[in-house]
Structures are given as structure tokens and as C-alpha cells.
Amino acid sequence: MRPFMHGGCAITVDGDGLVVGIGGAGSRLADRAARMLHLECVTVSADASDRVPGHRFIHVNCGALANPSVHSIRGAAQPALRDLEGMSEGYGTILLAANLAGRTGAALAPLVSGAFAGRRLVSFVVMPFGYEEDRLFQAGIALARIREGSNSTVILDNDSMLECNPDLSVDSCYEAGNGALAGIMGSMGRAVLTGDCVVSTGPENRNVDESMRDSIKMLYETAPPHSVKRSVLYMSGSVPVGVVESVSRLTRGITDAPVAVVTGASSRSGVVLVSATDALAKFEGYDPLSVIPGDRTLDWEEPEISVDADLGLYQLE
């Protein structure tokens, strides 16, 4: 039994918990988290090759489209959403994992979060690198909807990680980020954050002090210090007690907000800082129309989709 807190109330992640992975990266992350938490897992994707052995899989069939767009995947998703709603019956808490840099993640994660309205939903999402300009807009829109439908949203920003570690390869960024998110999901119950949270981490590092500095730099790239309400510092690997104490003292100077320190055995050595924040201006800037309140737009209720006209013609998007 793994309780975590939301709004001052304990939510139990036990047999009533379900992990849902969207797309390839989200499915792999969900698989790791489900095994760590001993929970059931369902994966959803428009690509049949994203199926993870041992878990239930829902395929979003986009028909003849060889390279479906975000809007086309959404348009084909209704049967899959009905299947997912059926599979999720009886589960009180949903953990959702998605990479919003991918077409499938950006397309389906907002729909899935909306389908779980009224349920306890904690979403774990990855934002794209800054050079992926064609993906920033859709990722920003998707994040706004996910935040609206989730009790808590935990965000890893690949762009901030690369800015703080310019020598890292893309694969190294993915490895560090996915390892950090998986560790956070697997640690639910030892420390808790609610609302919007940002994840700050660096590559695997045997030097805890250097890893801590990497995490602080990444935090400041994503969220200004004054916006941080509370932080949890996850220290993994074989860390001496004296080092834990010294790092714990160091965290008190990061912000005026309290910092909880969590230690645990892990194959990944280093520090992961998770901070609850009340400002996400960086991500809101991905969508230039985000300044318009949702209640003053005509198209906020239903995400934009492409309608299948069933013309019988081969299409390439």
C-alpha cells in the first residue's frame, strides 16, 4: 500500500491503482513504474510496435494514414477511449505517463485525462527540446488540457535539461529523464507533492554535490525560485548518511519553501529535485493563445481533430 497526499487528503495507490502509458516513451515509462509499484498497466498507441509484453494494449487504428498527424490520431481515438474506460473500471487512482514531444502523446494524453474526469489522476509528462519547434505548440496545448484534468501534473522539461547539460547527447537526456520520472513514480508514498510540479535532474553522477547543482540549475531554467512552494529531493544510490545531512542543509538555501529529503536504493546514482510551483510561464508561452481564458473561447471543450472523410485514397500527412 502506497499512500500519497493530495490537497491534504491521503490517496492510496494499492490494488485500486492503474498505470496508463501513452505512445512509445510513455508505454515504456508506465511499464517500469507498474513493475516498481506492483500495479496493473495499460498502454495505448497509434503504433502497434509500441506494445509492451505482459500488459494490455489498445491500438488506435488510423487506417490508411502512413504518418498520421496529431489531429488524425485524435480523430481515430474514440473506439480506443471506450476500450480504455472499460479497462479502467474499478480503479480509484490513475497514473498517466506520456511524452508530449511525440505525436501520439500530444494527441491522446489530453483525451485520456479528460476521459478520467472525476477520478484521481496523477499525470507524468515530458516536454520537448527547444529545437523541436514543430512540436512545442502541440505540446503546450496538450499540457494545458492535462493540467486541467489532473489532480497533480509532474513535468520533466527536456529543453531545460539540455540547456543545463549542453554536452549531453539526446539519448543521454532521454535516459536521465526517464530514469528520474520512473524513480519518482516508484517512490510515491515516501514523499508527496501536489498541483503542478517540475522535475529537475542531471545525468547519473556519483558526486552528489555536482548532481545537486545540476538539479538546481535545471529548476531555475524551468521555474523562478519565488514560484516554488515545496520541494522533494530524491537521493538514490549508495549515499553516506553524512552526505544526506549536508545536502539536506544545502537545500534550505534553494528557496524559502520547505524541502523534504527522500533516500532509497536505486540502480541510478544521483539527485532528483521535484518542486511544486505556481508558475509555468515557459510552457504557457508555447501556445501564443494561452493568454485567452478558456471560458472565452469557442473550441476549448473538444480538442481539435481531423475527420476521416473515408475517400478511399492513400493519404500522407
C-alpha positions in Angstrom: 0.0 0.0 0.0 1.5 3.3 -1.0 -0.4 6.4 0.2 0.4 9.9 -1.2 -1.1 13.2 -0.4 -3.3 15.5 -2.5 -4.9 18.6 -1.0 -4.2 17.3 2.5 -6.0 14.0 2.0 -4.3 10.6 1.7 -4.9 8.8 -1.6 -4.0 5.1 -1.5 -2.2 3.6 -4.5 -2.8 -0.1 -4.0 -4.8 -2.7 -5.8 -7.1 0.2 -7.0 -4.3 1.8 -8.9 -3.8 1.6 -12.7 -0.8 2.9 -14.7 -1.6 4.1 -18.3 1.2 4.7 -20.8 0.6 6.7 -24.0 2.8 6.2 -27.0 6.2 4.5 -27.2 8.1 6.5 -24.5 5.0 6.7 -22.2 4.4 3.0 -22.5 8.0 2.1 -21.5 7.8 4.5 -18.6 4.5 3.1 -17.5 5.9 -0.4 -17.7 8.8 0.5 -15.4 6.5 2.3 -12.9 3.9 -0.5 -12.9 6.6 -3.1 -12.1 8.0 -0.9 -9.3 4.6 -0.3 -7.8 3.2 -3.8 -8.5 0.2 -2.3 -10.3 -1.7 -3.2 -13.4 -0.8 -1.4 -16.6 -2.5 -0.5 -19.9 -0.6 1.0 -22.8 -2.2 3.0 -25.7 -0.6 3.9 -29.0 -1.2 4.6 -32.7 1.8 2.4 -33.4 1.3 -1.3 -32.9 5.1 -1.8 -32.3 4.7 0.2 -29.0 3.0 -2.8 -27.4 4.8 -3.8 -24.2 4.7 -7.6 -23.5 2.8 -8.6 -20.4 0.4 -5.6 -20.4 -2.9 -4.9 -22.0 -2.6 -2.9 -25.2 -5.1 -0.6 -27.0 -4.3 0.2 -30.6 -5.5 3.5 -32.1 -6.2 2.5 -35.7 -5.5 5.4 -38.1 -6.4 3.4 -41.2 -4.5 4.1 -44.3 -2.5 7.1 -42.9 1.2 6.3 -43.2 2.3 9.1 -41.0 -0.7 10.4 -39.0 -0.8 13.9 -37.6 -1.8 14.7 -34.0 -5.3 15.7 -35.2 -5.7 12.5 -37.2 -4.8 10.3 -34.2 -7.3 12.2 -32.1 -10.0 11.6 -34.8 -9.4 7.9 -34.7 -9.2 7.6 -30.9 -12.9 7.3 -29.9 -13.1 3.5 -30.0 -9.8 3.2 -28.1 -11.1 5.6 -25.4 -14.2 3.5 -24.9 -12.0 0.4 -24.5 -9.7 2.2 -22.0 -12.7 3.4 -20.0 -13.9 -0.2 -19.8 -10.5 -1.5 -18.7 -10.1 1.2 -16.1 -13.4 0.4 -14.3 -12.8 -0.3 -10.6 -9.6 1.5 -10.3 -9.7 4.5 -8.0 -6.3 6.1 -8.9 -4.8 6.5 -12.4 -1.2 7.2 -13.1 -0.7 8.6 -16.6 2.6 8.7 -18.4 3.2 10.4 -21.8 5.9 12.1 -23.8 4.2 15.3 -25.3 7.1 15.6 -27.8 5.6 12.6 -29.7 2.6 12.8 -31.9 0.8 10.0 -30.1 1.4 11.5 -26.6 0.3 15.0 -27.6 -2.7 13.6 -29.4 -4.0 11.2 -26.8 -2.9 12.3 -23.4 -5.4 15.2 -23.3 -8.2 12.9 -24.4 -7.3 10.3 -21.8 -7.0 12.8 -19.0 -10.5 14.1 -19.9 -11.9 10.5 -20.0 -10.8 10.1 -16.4 -12.7 13.2 -15.2 -13.9 12.7 -11.6 -11.1 10.1 -11.0 -7.9 10.6 -9.0 -5.4 11.3 -11.8 -1.7 12.0 -11.5 0.0 12.7 -14.8 3.7 12.4 -15.6 4.6 14.2 -18.8 7.8 15.0 -20.8 8.1 18.3 -22.7 10.1 18.6 -26.0 13.6 20.0 -26.6 13.6 23.6 -27.6 14.9 22.8 -31.1 11.8 20.7 -31.8 9.9 23.8 -32.8 7.3 22.0 -34.7 6.3 20.1 -31.5 6.3 22.9 -29.0 2.8 24.3 -29.9 1.0 20.9 -29.7 2.9 20.0 -26.5 1.8 23.3 -24.9 -1.8 22.8 -25.8 -1.8 19.2 -24.6 -0.2 20.2 -21.3 -2.8 22.8 -20.6 -5.6 20.3 -21.0 -3.8 17.6 -19.0 -3.2 20.1 -16.1 -6.9 20.9 -16.1 -8.0 17.2 -15.9 -5.3 16.0 -13.4 -5.2 16.2 -9.6 -1.4 16.6 -10.0 0.9 17.0 -13.0 4.6 16.2 -12.8 6.6 17.7 -15.7 10.0 16.9 -17.0 11.4 19.5 -19.4 13.9 18.1 -21.8 14.8 21.6 -23.0 15.9 22.7 -19.6 18.0 19.6 -19.1 19.8 20.1 -22.4 20.4 23.8 -21.6 22.0 22.9 -18.2 24.0 20.0 -19.7 24.9 21.0 -23.3 27.4 18.2 -23.7 24.8 15.5 -23.2 23.6 13.6 -26.2 19.9 13.3 -26.9 19.9 9.6 -25.8 21.6 10.6 -22.6 18.9 13.2 -21.9 16.2 10.6 -22.5 18.0 8.1 -20.3 18.4 10.6 -17.4 14.9 12.0 -17.7 13.1 8.6 -18.0 15.1 7.2 -15.1 14.2 10.2 -12.9 10.5 10.0 -13.7 10.4 6.3 -13.2 12.1 6.7 -9.8 9.6 9.4 -8.8 6.6 7.2 -9.8 8.1 4.3 -7.9 8.7 6.4 -4.8 5.1 7.5 -4.4 4.3 7.0 -0.8 7.6 8.2 0.8 7.0 11.9 -0.1 4.3 13.8 -1.7 3.8 16.9 -4.0 0.5 18.2 -5.3 -0.6 20.5 -8.1 1.9 21.4 -10.9 5.4 20.0 -10.2 8.6 20.3 -12.2 11.4 17.7 -12.2 15.0 18.8 -12.1 17.8 16.3 -12.6 21.1 15.8 -14.4 22.9 12.7 -15.8 23.8 9.9 -13.5 26.6 11.2 -11.2 28.5 9.6 -8.4 29.2 13.1 -7.0 26.1 14.1 -5.1 27.1 17.8 -4.8 27.5 18.1 -8.6 24.2 16.3 -9.2 22.6 18.7 -6.8 23.9 21.7 -8.6 22.7 20.3 -11.9 19.2 19.9 -10.4 19.1 23.4 -9.1 20.3 24.9 -12.4 17.5 23.0 -14.2 14.9 24.1 -11.7 15.8 27.7 -12.3 15.6 27.2 -16.1 12.0 26.0 -15.7 10.5 27.8 -12.8 11.6 31.0 -11.0 12.7 30.5 -7.3 9.9 32.6 -5.9 7.3 30.4 -7.6 8.4 27.2 -5.7 6.0 26.2 -3.0 7.6 23.0 -1.8 10.2 20.5 -3.0 11.1 16.9 -2.5 14.8 15.8 -3.0 15.2 12.2 -4.1 18.7 10.9 -3.4 19.4 7.4 -4.9 22.3 5.1 -4.8 24.7 4.4 -2.0 24.9 7.7 -0.3 26.6 8.1 3.1 24.3 9.4 5.9 26.7 12.4 6.4 26.3 13.4 2.8 22.5 13.2 3.1 22.6 15.5 6.0 24.9 18.1 4.3 22.8 18.1 1.2 19.6 18.5 3.3 21.1 21.6 4.8 22.1 22.9 1.4 18.5 22.6 0.1 17.3 25.1 2.7 19.1 27.8 0.8 17.4 27.0 -2.6 14.2 28.7 -1.9 12.2 29.8 1.1 9.9 26.8 0.6 10.3 23.6 2.6 12.3 20.7 1.2 11.8 17.0 2.1 14.6 14.6 1.6 13.9 11.1 0.4 16.5 8.4 0.1 16.2 5.0 -1.5 18.1 2.2 -3.2 18.3 2.5 -6.9 20.4 1.5 -9.9 20.7 5.2 -10.7 23.0 7.3 -8.6 22.3 11.0 -8.3 19.8 13.6 -7.2 16.3 14.4 -8.5 14.6 17.5 -7.3 10.8 17.7 -7.7 9.3 21.1 -7.0 5.7 22.2 -6.7 5.3 25.6 -8.4 2.6 28.1 -9.1 4.2 29.4 -12.3 4.7 27.6 -15.6 5.1 30.6 -17.9 7.7 28.8 -20.0 5.2 26.2 -21.1 2.3 28.5 -21.4 4.4 30.5 -23.9 4.4 27.5 -26.2 0.8 28.4 -27.1 0.5 32.1 -28.0 -3.3 31.9 -27.5 -2.9 30.7 -23.9 -3.5 34.2 -22.6 -7.2 33.9 -23.7 -9.2 32.4 -20.8 -10.8 29.0 -21.6 -14.3 30.3 -20.9 -13.9 32.9 -23.6 -13.0 30.5 -26.5 -15.3 28.6 -28.7 -13.2 25.5 -29.2 -11.8 24.6 -25.8 -14.2 21.9 -24.8 -13.3 19.5 -27.6 -9.7 19.1 -28.8 -9.1 19.8 -32.5 -9.3 16.7 -34.7 -9.1 15.7 -38.4 -12.3 14.0 -39.6 -11.9 10.8 -41.6 -13.7 11.5 -44.9 -13.4 7.9 -45.9 -12.4 8.8 -49.5 -10.6 5.5 -50.1 -7.5 7.4 -51.1 -4.0 6.8 -49.8 -3.1 9.8 -47.6 0.3 11.0 -46.3 0.3 13.6 -43.5 
